[in-house]
Amino acid sequence: IPALTVPHHSVYDYDIDGDTIKLETKDYRTITIDLGQIENATLRTQSLFMMKRYLLPNDEKDIFAFAGYFSVTRTKTPSHSETDLNRLQGFPAITSVKVEINSSQSNGHKKYPQSYGGGTLSSKVSAEEKMSLYMQLKDSRYHISHTKDLIRKEYRRLGWKENDKNCPFRVTKLNENYELCETYPTLLLVPQNAKDNLIKRAATHRSRNRLPVITWSNSYNISLARSSQPQAGASHKRNEYDERLLLLLNEMNTYSETFVICDCRPRVNAIANQYMKGKGFESGDNYEKAHIIFFDIQNIHEMRKSVNALKKCCEDQFDSNWLKNLHETQWFQHITKIIQCSRRCANMIDKDRYSVLVHCSDGWDRTAQVCCLAQLLLDPYYRTFDGFLILVQKEWLWFGHKFADRNANYNGSGSHKNNDDDNHSKKKKNDS
């Protein structure tokens, strides 16, 4: 059944006549959805009820329907009350700015008029007030000292106690000037017995010096760690400091002696990296009490190919082979594997009581996805508004996801690099 996507902002008017819904768009199209073709009367009634209830509310994003048949699937934007907004902390106070709209230029939705053109800022806001607002935004939320405070606060929530030698964790400042790893946060959570010299030497064994560090831990000191792939090569080169660091991570866990290394890549890709790039994966013979699992999540090139195919499929919605084309994009298969890997990691930590290390190649794409989703499953704090903000900052910003490269929004270029191992730009101190 060919799918139809009607963006909310493109609809000029609509009319419901019995089981027929007619949409008029701003580009002079008339789209008719005939629910009368649904033979099941109960399903037809429910579908019509959904359409009447959810068609074009103020906070609607898109209308998704099956052309000629039924169904509206919607993504609704939740509205936040004044009380919810006042609970936010760490943001500067923003002066209210009045926007005057010239109604004569309005060409918005017929039933919900909006206009973003012709608006002018009210002259009541002085230049001094605008400059004050700019300085608040510039110097408070995004200052490096504020980022460090957020990192320390998150580590304390996970159980770190400063100056407590009995605490299983400690925070190292080796990366304060991004000298240890240019794509890691300035403060790193490591086992208490992992000395700075061990950390420095262990970092040299990992791709881009992205050594194993703790990103989450529960009250039983069962931890979730992340890193990049080891630089073992075809000769299975060992590094005693890297092996010792993983052993210290495992020793924190008093419930199990087994340590699980979750390699998000397909095994064949890891072997290819081992022989072609001198990197690879951990050998079970070298890492004591470690169990290695591969999860077959494809790399960024396959993901990019899949999402481009999905976009093309959405643009050609009336193809007779649409469902086949949708399946061949492999998008749902990719999403499924990421969710399965995250669920497995969460189960191993919560039910099996295993500490887990997650990595892929460089540890900033698949690793971030799996660690982020696993923590959403493990920790209810991250399912709150403030907790989700911290989770995104921690797993994606602090640990160096390549936003500019992945979104192709740098230098105005839409081209992507062919090599996933191209140089990753160095973090600056004001980068939060």
N, C-alpha and C positions, 0 to 999 in steps of 0.2 A: 504494500500500500504506500504510494508516494506520500512523503511528509510535507507539511506546509508550515513555514515559520513566518509569522506576521509580527514584526516589531511594534511595540506599543506606540512609539512616537510617529509611526508612519500611517496610522489609522486616523482618517478624518471624521468618519461617521459610521454608525452601524445600525442595523435594523433586524429585529427578531420577529418572524412571521411563522407561527406554528412551530414546525420542526426545521425550518430553514433560517439560517443566519447569514445576513449579507453584510460584508465589510466594504467600505469605500476608503481607498488609500489616497494619500496626497499625490501620488504619481499617476492618478486617474485610472486605477485598476479597481475592478469590482470582483470581490472574492466571495463565492457562495459556498457555504458548508451545509450540506443536506443531511441532517440526522435521520431523516425518514427512511434512509436506506438500511438502517439497522433493523434487522428482523426481530431481535429480542426486545419486547416492549419495555421490560424493566430497565435494560441497559440504555435504551433510547431515552427513557424518562430521566434516568440518572445523568446521562450525558448532557441533556438539555438543561437540567437543573444546575449542573456545574458551569455551563456556559453563561447562564443568566446571572449566576452568583459571582463569577470571577471575571467576567468580561470587562476589561478596562477599568479597574479601580485606580485610585490615585497613585498607589505605590507599586503598580504592576510593571514588570520588566518586559516580558514577551508573552505572546500567545502562541502556543504550540498546538497544532491540530492535525489530524490525518485528513487529507483532502478527500472530500466526498463521503467521509464517514464521521467518526465521533471524536471525542476526547479532547479535553484541554488539560495540559500539564503545565503548571505554572511554578515560577520561582518568586516567592513573595518577599519583599524587603521589609523586615520588622521595623516598626516605628518605636523610637526610644522616648520615654517620658522625660520631663524636666528633672525628675528625681534621679533617673539613671545617669543623665549627663552630668549632674552635679557630683556624682560619686567618682568620676574620673579624676585621677591624681597625676601630677607631674606635667600638666599642660598649662601654658600661660593663659591668663584671662584675655579673652578676645573682645575688643570693643564692638558693639553692635553697629553694623553698617547698613544703612537703608538704601535699597536699590529702587529707583523710580523707573517704571516701565511705560514706554509710549504705546498705548493701547492701539493706536492707529496702524502700527507696524506689526501687530501680533498676527502670526499665522500658525498658531499652535493648534492643539486638539480642539475640535468643535465643542465637545462637552466639558473638557477640562483645559481651558485656554491657558497657554504658557507662552512666554516670549523671552528669549535670551538675547535678542538683538535690540539695539536702541536703548538699552538700559544705561543709566548714568549714576555714578556715585553721588550721594547727597552732599551738598556743600557744607553740611553741618560738621563733617569730619575734617578736622584741620590737618595740615601737613605735619604738625608736631605729634598728633595722635597717631597718624599712620606710621610715622617714624618710630614712635614708641612701641607700637604693635610689632613692627618689623624687628626691632631689637629684642623684644621678648621671645619671638619665635626663633631668632637667630642664636640667642645666648642661653636659653634655658633647656628646652627639650632636646636639642641636638648637640649640646656641648659634651665633650669627651668625658668630663668629670661625672656628668649625669649618667652616661652609659656605664661607667665603672661602678657607680652606686647601684644601678639596676643589676649588674652582674653579681656583685657581692650579695645583694638582697636575695637573688635567686639561689645562689649557692648556700646561703644560710637556711633558706626554706628546705633545701634538700638534705640538710643535716650538718653542714660545715660549721664548726665552732672555732673562731679565731683564737689562737694562743692556747688551744686545748690539745695537749700531746696525746690524749686518749681518743681523740676524734679520728675515725678511719680515713678522713680526707684532709688534704691541705691545699691551699691555693698558691701556686707558683707564679712569680712575677717575671720569669725568664723572657716572656714575650711582650713585656711592657712597651717596648719600642718596635715591635714586630720583627725582631732580629732572629728569633727562633723559627717562627713560621709566619710569613706575611699574610696568610689568609685565615689565621686563627684569632680569637679574641685576645685581648691584652692579659687577661687573667684566666688561668687554666686550673681546673679541678682535677687533682691527681691523688693516688693513694698516699697516705701519710709517710710510708717508708720509702717512697720513690724520691731519691735525692736529686738535686738539680743536675749533677754530673751524669747520672743515669738517664735523665730525661733528654739532655742534649745529645747523648750518643744514640739513644733509641730513635730520636727524630731523624737522624741521618739514614736510617734503614727504611723509612717510609717515603712514598712519592710526595714531592713538594714539602717534605718535612712535616706532613700532617700526621703526627704521632697519635697513638691511642690516648684519649682523655675521656673523663667521665662527663656525660651530659645529663644523666638522671640517675637517681638512686632512691630506693624505698627505705622504710624504717628498719629493715633487716640487712641493710648494706648490700643488697643485691642490685647491681648496677647495670646501666645501659651505657656503653661507651661507643665512640665513633672514631674513625681514622681513614686513611687512604690505604691503597694496596702496598704490600712490602716490596722492596727492590731485591727480590731473591734471584731472579734470572734463571737461566737454564741449568746452572750448576747448583741450584737450591742453596744459595749463599745464606749463611746464618748471621745473626747479630745477637749476641748474648744479652745485650742491654734491652733490646726489644722483647726478647723472650722473658727476661726477668720482670719487665714492666707488666706484661700480661699475667704473669704468675702472681704479682702483687695485687692486680685487680681481682684475680680469682680468690686470693687468700682473704680478702675483705668479706667474702660471702661465707658465713658459718654454717649454711644449710646444705651446701652441695660442693663436691670437689670437681665437678665437671664445668668447664668453661666453653661456651659456644661461640664460634666465629661465624657470623652470618655474612657471606659474600653474596651481594645482590646480583652479581653478573652470571650469565651462563658459563658453565665450566669451560666450554670451548674457547670463549673470549678470554678467560683468565689464563688459559694455557697459551693462547696466541700472544698475549702481553708478556708472558714469561720468556718466550723464545725470540720474539721480535723486538721487544723494548727493554728487556732486562729487568722486568718487574715480576708480576705474577700473583701468587697467593701463598698462604702459609702451608708448610708441610706438617702433617699431623705427627710425624716422628720427631720434629724439632720443638714443638710447643707442648709442654707437659700438660696432660689432662684436658687438652683442647679438642673439641669436636667441630669440624668444618662442614657447613651446609651451603650449597649453591642454590640460588632462587630464580635464575633465568629471567631477570628483568633486563630488557634490551637497553642499549646505550642511547645517547642523545641523538645520534644520527638516525636510528630506527624510529625513535619517538617523533622526530621532526618530519620524517617521511610519512608517518602514520597520521599526524595531525594535518599535514597538507592534503593528504588523501581524504580526510574527514571533511575539511573545508570544501574541497571540490565536490564531494558527495552532497553536501548541504546546498551547494549552488545549483546542482542538477537534480532537483527533487522529483521531477516527473518522469524520470527514466524508468522503463519497465523492469529493469534489473536493480532497482534502488536498494532493496534489502540485501541482495547479494553484494553490491558495491559497498554497502555499509559494513558488512561482515569482513570484507577483504581489506578494509582499512586497518584491521587488527587493533583498533583503539580500545575497544572493550576488553580485549585480551590483555593488553598492557596494563590497564587500570586494575583488572582482576589480580594480576600477579603482584602488583604493588600492595594491594590490600591484603592478599594472602600472606605475603612476607611480613607485613606489619603485624598482622594478627598472630602469626606464629611466634614472632619475637615477644609480643606481649604475653602470650601463653607460657613461653619458656621462662620468663621472669616471674610472672604472677603465680602460675600453677606448679611448674617444675622446679622453681627456685634456682634457675641457672643464671649466672651473670652472662651478658651478651655483648659482643663487639660487632658492630655493623660497619661494613665498608664496601665500596665498589672499586672504581679505578682511582679517581682523585678524591672522592668522598665529599662532593659538594652538589650532586644531583640526586641520584637514587638513594644515597645515604641520608640526605636531608629529608626526603619524602618518607622513608621507612621510619626513621627516628621520630619524626614529627607525628605520624599517625599512631605509632606504638605508644607514645606518651599521652596522646589523646585518649587512648584506650585504658592506659594504666592509671592516670592521675586526673581525678575530677577537677582539680584546680585549673587545668588547661582548658576545661570546657566552660569556664567562666569568661566574661568579657576581658577582664584584666589579665587573666592567665593566658588566654589565647594570644593577646598582644605580646606577652613575654615569650611565648613559645615560638612565634614567628620571628621575633627579633633574635632569639637564641639560635635556633636551628638554621635560619636562612641568612640573617644579616651578620651576626657575630662569627659564624663559621664559614663565611665567605662564599655564598652562592653567587654565581656569575650572572647577576641580573642584567647588566648592560649587554653582555654577549648573547645570553639566551633570548632576550627580548629584541635584540637587534636595534636598540634605541640609542646607540652611541654614534657620533660623527654623522648623524643623519643617514646612516647606511642601513639597508635592509638585507644585506648579504650576510651569510653565516660562514664562519671559518670551517674548513674541511677537517682540521685536526683538532680533536678534543683536548690535546695536550699543548695547545698554543699557550704562550705566556699569559699568565693571569696577573692583571695589574695589581701593584702593591697597595695595600690598604693605607689610608692616611689617618692621622690621629683624630680628625673630626668626623670620621666615617663611623656611623652608628648603625 
